[in-house]
Amino acid sequence: MSFQDPLLVLRQAIKSKGVVTYSTDGRPCSSLVNAKQLVIDGHSFTKSSPTRYRKAGTPSDFYSLDAVYVAWLLRDAPGAEYMKQAREHGLAVGFVSVTERKHVVDWLEGKISDSDRITPLSAGESTTPPGTPPRPTGGQTSQATPRPRGAEAHTSSPAKRRYVADAQDVEVVKKIKQNEVELRDRTTVLRGTKPNNFSAVRTAYTEKLKKLREARPGTGPTPATPAADPKMLARKARHNQPIIMISSSPTALITMHNVKRFLEDSTFEPSQEARARATSEGNLRPEDLIPIYRKRTTIDSSGKETVIKATYLVVDSVEALSKFGPDAWDRVVCVMTTGQAWQFRPYKWNEPRQLFHNVKGIYVSWSNDPPNVKIKDWNVTELKIDPHRRHVDKSVVAHFWKLLDTWIQTNKPWLMKV
């Protein structure tokens, strides 16, 4: 009886959709874990017999027949489920790894014709899959197919002998393949096979670039106009002052009672204490509009320092914002929130995702508060205030101004005073 390679028998059965059953000592068995043999299209093999499929990184270690079969049997299972079921099939160790499973399945199903992991058959072992019809002899060929006169000289040569590689050469090739490094270029590593289309990015930035060009001085026509009135210029400057909206919730950390001292003096004062101090000074109610005066120092390439004075307006209600006219929302650059969605109901954009796409979102909380799950989908930056250490307030406020300056310069540069 000729030798049958179990790996080729299994591959031929999978490609031809053959039958694979289990048996124990010649008797059929219902489960692989209790079986001793795999019966593949009528050919019985010990399930634990090693195949010629070599494991990665271990040239002398090979996968067993049941490990290769289970990899194909569970080819569509997720990684964790695959390892769990492989152990339930009796493969506590030695099963095909998740990363190698696809390569094994592709070879078994014939999607790839060859693999460097499979050791060639030695001399005397047949590579012909079972069920393959025998190759016709020279006499049969002459009877079945008529040949033209004079063709005998080309077909009468003896059959070629099967090439048997030298054992020493095989070992040298194995060592060379082990040290091979697969080269990849930027297409395979970064881009992959999926084509990338960046038209959405171009569309998103078209409007921003248009606004930048319009805001840049000297880009548009400058018709001759009479000298501007200083009062009109002052009024126009006030119309370009950025607006910061804060929450009107009494539990908010930043309120109309303490926002001025926090943003101007970089000192956090609890809202209750600030309210009590203002009451003692005769201020029973805070103003609905609070100006914040800020000095910003810039250094040019020559090292010259320039101090720029800017004014920001703080409001905590839509009613106060409406005093600035119909274009007031175009001047809103920041919204401070406590994570409560009811704050946005009267806003122009009352849905958080849409709101924080048009303004800079700041979520103010204590530094020891747990993460707020409500804001995980909002485009907001957390501003954490320490409950006790007042000397860190300066760095917190500096971080806030840096975030706001960057956002204004990118999204509403016409409100940035330079």
C-alpha positions in Angstrom: 0.0 0.0 0.0 1.5 3.4 -1.0 2.1 6.1 1.5 -0.6 8.7 1.9 0.4 12.1 3.3 -2.3 13.1 5.8 -1.8 16.8 5.1 -2.4 16.3 1.3 -5.3 14.0 2.0 -6.9 16.6 4.3 -6.3 19.4 1.7 -7.8 17.3 -1.1 -10.9 16.4 1.0 -11.5 20.1 1.9 -11.1 21.3 -1.7 -13.5 18.6 -3.0 -15.8 19.0 0.0 -15.2 15.4 1.2 -16.2 13.8 4.5 -14.1 13.9 7.7 -15.3 11.7 10.6 -13.9 10.5 13.9 -13.2 7.0 15.1 -11.7 5.1 18.0 -10.2 1.6 17.4 -12.3 1.2 14.2 -15.5 2.3 15.8 -17.2 5.7 14.9 -16.9 8.4 17.5 -19.1 11.6 17.8 -16.5 14.0 19.1 -12.9 14.8 18.3 -11.8 15.0 21.9 -12.7 11.3 22.5 -11.5 10.1 19.1 -8.1 8.5 18.3 -8.3 8.7 14.5 -9.4 11.1 11.8 -11.1 9.3 8.9 -10.7 11.5 5.8 -12.5 10.3 2.7 -12.1 6.7 3.8 -8.4 7.1 4.9 -7.8 6.7 8.6 -5.0 8.6 10.3 -4.0 9.0 14.0 -5.3 12.4 15.0 -2.1 13.3 16.9 0.2 12.3 14.1 2.6 15.2 13.1 2.2 16.8 9.7 4.7 18.5 7.5 3.3 21.9 8.5 6.1 23.6 10.6 5.3 26.0 13.5 6.6 29.5 13.3 10.0 30.1 14.9 10.5 26.3 15.6 12.0 24.6 12.6 11.9 21.1 14.3 8.4 21.3 15.6 5.3 20.5 13.5 1.6 20.9 13.9 -0.4 17.7 14.5 -3.2 16.6 12.1 -6.0 17.5 14.5 -4.5 20.9 15.1 -4.5 21.7 11.4 -8.1 20.3 11.0 -9.4 22.3 14.0 -7.9 25.5 12.5 -10.0 24.9 9.4 -13.0 23.7 11.3 -13.1 26.9 13.4 -11.9 29.2 10.6 -14.8 31.7 11.1 -14.7 31.9 14.9 -13.4 35.0 16.6 -9.9 34.8 18.2 -11.0 34.3 21.8 -13.8 31.9 20.8 -11.4 29.9 18.6 -8.8 29.4 21.4 -11.6 28.3 23.8 -13.1 25.8 21.4 -9.7 24.5 20.4 -9.1 23.6 24.1 -12.6 22.0 24.2 -11.5 19.8 21.2 -8.6 18.5 23.3 -5.9 20.9 22.1 -4.8 22.4 25.4 -1.4 23.2 23.7 -0.2 22.8 20.2 -3.1 24.4 18.4 -2.6 26.7 15.4 -2.2 30.3 16.7 -4.7 33.0 15.8 -2.2 34.9 13.7 -1.3 31.8 11.6 -4.8 30.4 11.3 -5.7 32.3 8.1 -2.5 31.2 6.4 -3.2 27.5 7.2 -6.9 27.8 6.1 -5.9 29.5 2.8 -3.5 26.7 2.0 -6.0 24.0 2.9 -8.7 25.6 0.7 -6.3 26.0 -2.2 -6.2 29.8 -2.2 -2.4 29.7 -2.0 -0.6 26.9 -3.9 2.6 26.7 -1.8 3.9 27.6 1.6 7.5 27.8 3.0 6.2 26.3 6.2 5.5 22.9 4.6 8.5 20.6 4.6 8.9 18.7 1.2 8.2 15.0 1.1 11.2 12.8 1.4 12.2 10.3 -1.3 9.7 7.5 -1.8 6.7 9.4 -0.5 4.0 10.3 -3.1 2.8 13.8 -3.4 -0.2 12.7 -5.5 -3.5 13.3 -3.6 -5.7 10.3 -3.2 -8.4 9.7 -5.8 -6.2 11.2 -8.6 -6.6 9.0 -11.8 -3.3 7.3 -12.8 -1.2 8.9 -15.5 -1.6 7.1 -18.8 1.4 5.1 -20.1 3.0 5.5 -23.4 1.0 2.6 -24.9 -2.3 4.0 -23.7 -1.5 7.4 -25.1 -0.7 5.9 -28.5 -4.1 4.1 -28.5 -6.2 6.9 -27.2 -4.8 9.8 -29.1 -3.6 9.5 -32.7 -0.3 11.2 -33.3 1.0 12.7 -36.6 3.6 10.9 -38.6 7.1 11.7 -37.4 6.0 12.5 -33.8 7.5 9.2 -32.4 10.9 10.7 -32.3 9.7 13.3 -29.8 7.5 11.2 -27.5 9.5 7.9 -27.4 12.0 9.3 -24.8 11.9 7.5 -21.4 9.9 9.1 -18.6 11.8 11.6 -16.5 12.8 10.6 -13.0 11.5 12.5 -10.0 14.0 15.0 -8.8 15.2 14.3 -5.2 16.8 17.3 -3.5 20.1 16.8 -1.7 19.4 16.6 2.1 22.3 19.0 2.9 21.0 21.5 0.4 17.5 21.3 2.0 18.9 22.1 5.4 20.9 25.1 4.0 17.7 26.4 2.3 15.8 26.1 5.6 18.4 28.1 7.4 18.4 30.8 4.7 14.6 31.1 4.9 14.7 31.4 8.7 16.9 34.5 8.4 14.9 36.1 5.6 13.3 39.5 6.4 10.1 40.5 4.6 10.6 43.9 3.1 7.6 46.3 3.1 7.2 49.7 1.5 5.0 52.6 2.5 2.1 51.2 0.5 1.8 48.0 2.4 2.6 49.4 5.8 0.8 52.8 5.9 -1.8 52.8 3.1 -2.7 49.1 2.8 -5.1 48.0 0.1 -7.9 50.4 0.7 -7.8 53.6 -1.4 -7.9 56.8 0.7 -10.1 59.7 -0.4 -9.3 63.1 1.3 -12.0 65.1 -0.5 -13.9 65.4 2.8 -10.9 67.1 4.4 -10.6 69.5 1.5 -14.3 70.4 1.7 -14.1 71.0 5.4 -11.2 73.4 5.1 -12.5 75.3 2.1 -14.8 77.5 4.2 -12.1 78.1 6.8 -9.6 79.2 4.2 -12.2 81.5 2.6 -12.7 83.2 6.0 -9.0 83.6 6.5 -8.6 85.3 3.2 -11.5 87.6 3.9 -10.1 88.5 7.3 -6.6 89.2 6.0 -6.0 92.9 5.5 -5.5 94.2 2.0 -7.1 91.2 0.2 -10.3 92.9 -0.8 -10.9 96.1 -2.7 -10.7 99.2 -0.5 -13.0 101.9 -1.8 -12.2 105.5 -0.9 -14.1 106.4 2.3 -14.0 109.5 4.5 -12.0 109.5 7.7 -13.7 107.3 10.3 -15.1 108.8 13.4 -13.2 107.7 16.6 -16.5 106.9 18.3 -17.5 104.7 15.5 -14.1 102.9 15.6 -14.5 102.3 19.3 -18.0 100.9 18.8 -16.7 98.7 16.0 -13.9 97.4 18.3 -16.5 96.5 20.9 -18.4 94.5 18.3 -15.3 92.3 17.8 -14.8 91.4 21.5 -15.0 87.7 22.0 -17.8 86.3 24.2 -17.5 83.5 26.8 -20.6 81.8 28.0 -20.7 80.0 31.4 -23.3 77.9 33.1 -26.0 79.6 35.2 -26.2 76.5 37.5 -25.7 77.5 41.2 -23.5 74.3 41.6 -21.1 75.3 38.8 -17.5 75.9 39.9 -17.2 79.0 37.7 -20.1 81.5 38.1 -20.7 85.2 37.6 -19.5 85.7 41.2 -16.0 84.4 40.8 -15.2 84.3 37.1 -13.5 87.8 37.0 -11.1 87.0 39.7 -10.4 83.6 38.2 -9.6 84.7 34.7 -8.0 88.1 35.5 -6.1 87.3 38.7 -5.6 83.6 38.2 -7.1 82.8 41.6 -10.0 80.5 42.2 -12.4 81.6 44.9 -15.4 79.4 45.8 -18.6 80.9 44.4 -20.3 81.0 47.8 -17.4 82.9 49.4 -17.3 85.3 46.4 -21.0 85.9 46.7 -20.8 86.6 50.5 -17.9 89.0 49.9 -19.8 90.9 47.2 -22.9 91.1 49.5 -20.8 92.6 52.3 -19.6 95.2 49.9 -23.1 96.1 48.9 -23.3 94.2 45.6 -26.4 92.1 46.1 -26.7 90.8 42.6 -23.9 90.2 40.0 -24.0 91.9 36.7 -25.4 90.0 33.7 -22.3 91.1 31.7 -18.8 91.0 33.1 -15.8 92.2 31.1 -12.5 90.4 31.5 -9.4 92.5 30.8 -6.3 90.5 29.7 -2.8 91.4 28.9 -1.0 89.2 26.4 2.7 89.5 25.7 4.1 88.5 22.3 7.7 88.3 21.2 8.6 88.7 17.5 11.6 87.2 15.7 13.8 90.1 16.6 13.2 89.6 20.3 11.0 92.6 20.8 8.2 92.2 23.3 4.7 93.6 22.7 2.0 93.8 25.2 -1.5 93.4 23.8 -4.6 94.4 25.8 -7.7 92.4 25.0 -11.2 92.4 26.4 -13.5 89.4 26.7 -17.1 89.5 27.7 -18.7 86.9 30.0 -22.4 86.1 30.1 -24.4 83.2 31.7 -27.7 83.5 29.8 -29.2 83.9 26.4 -31.0 87.0 27.5 -27.8 88.8 28.2 -26.3 87.5 24.9 -29.2 88.9 22.9 -28.1 92.5 23.9 -25.2 92.2 21.4 -27.5 91.9 18.4 -28.4 89.2 16.0 -24.8 88.3 15.2 -23.9 87.7 18.9 -23.4 83.9 18.4 -20.7 84.7 15.8 -18.7 86.2 18.6 -19.2 83.4 21.1 -15.8 81.6 21.3 -16.2 79.5 24.4 -18.8 77.7 26.5 -18.0 76.5 30.0 -20.3 73.6 31.0 -20.8 71.4 34.1 -21.9 68.4 32.0 -25.6 69.2 32.2 -27.3 69.2 28.8 -30.2 71.4 30.0 -27.8 74.3 29.9 -27.8 74.3 26.0 -31.6 74.2 25.5 -32.0 77.9 24.8 -28.7 78.1 22.8 -28.6 78.5 19.0 -27.1 75.0 18.9 -28.9 73.0 21.6 -27.3 69.6 20.7 -23.9 69.2 22.4 -22.1 67.7 19.4 -23.2 70.5 17.1 -22.6 73.2 19.8 -19.0 72.2 20.5 -18.3 72.0 16.7 -19.0 75.8 16.5 -17.5 76.9 19.9 -14.6 75.8 22.2 -16.0 73.5 24.9 -14.6 73.6 28.4 -15.7 71.2 31.1 -14.8 72.6 34.5 -14.5 70.1 37.4 -12.5 69.3 40.6 -9.2 67.6 40.0 -10.3 64.7 42.3 -13.7 64.1 40.6 -14.2 60.8 38.8 -14.6 60.9 34.9 -18.0 62.1 33.7 -19.5 59.6 31.3 -22.0 62.1 30.0 -19.3 64.2 28.2 -17.3 61.3 26.6 -19.0 62.0 23.2 -18.7 65.8 23.5 -15.9 67.7 22.0 -14.8 69.4 25.2 -11.5 69.9 27.1 -11.5 69.2 30.8 -10.3 72.1 33.0 -9.5 70.7 36.4 -9.4 72.9 39.5 -7.6 71.7 42.7 -9.8 72.0 45.8 -7.0 73.1 48.1 -3.8 74.1 46.3 -4.3 77.7 45.2 -0.8 78.1 43.9 -1.6 75.9 40.9 -4.5 78.1 39.7 -2.1 80.2 37.7 -1.1 77.3 35.5 -4.7 76.2 35.1 -5.8 79.7 33.9 -2.7 79.9 31.6 -3.7 76.5 30.1 -7.2 77.8 29.5 -6.0 81.0 27.7 -3.6 78.9 25.5 -6.5 76.6 24.5 -8.8 79.5 23.7 -6.1 81.5 21.7 -5.4 78.4 19.6 -9.1 77.8 18.9 -9.8 81.4 18.0 -6.8 81.7 15.7 -7.9 78.6 13.8 -11.7 79.1 13.7 -12.5 82.8 14.2 -9.2 84.7 13.6 -11.1 88.0 13.0 -11.8 88.1 16.8 -8.1 87.8 17.7 -6.5 91.1 18.5 -3.0 91.3 17.2 
